[in-house]
Amino acid sequence: MAVNITTRKDNVKNTRSHALNATKKRQNLNLQVYRLEDGTKVRLSAKEIRTLNKNEKAA
């Protein structure tokens, strides 16, 4: 079972009709299960995984 460790939140916006009715719409995160070097599974967003991989290459 993967553990959620991300602190990011969903995006919330209004969708507007031609009559200017506002309806709330959520844009969910792209959460992926990622295995760390010690073998634990964590749930991170795709953006955070890209950042981790980028920092590993730089080090």
C-alpha positions, -999 to +999 in steps of 0.1 A: +000+000+000+014+034-010+015+063+014+005+098+004+033+122+012+025+150-012+012+183+001-001+196-032-038+203-036-063+200-065-069+230-087-104+245-083-119+268-109-152+280-123-165+269-156-186+297-172-216+292-195-227+317-221-252+329-195-223+334-171-234+307-147-205+296-126-200+259-117-171+247-096-148+223-114-119+203-099-087+194-117-071+165-099-034+158-095-016+132-116-007+109-087+016+080-093+030+052-071+067+056-069+092+032-052+120+049-032+155+035-030+148+019+004+119+000-012+090+019+003+061+028-020+049+064-019+023+083-039+037+114-055+025+137-083+041+133-117+057+168-113+074+158-081+087+126-096+102+146-125+119+169-100+133+140-080+147+124-111+162+157-122+179+163-089+193+127-089+210+133-123+224+166-111+240+150-079 
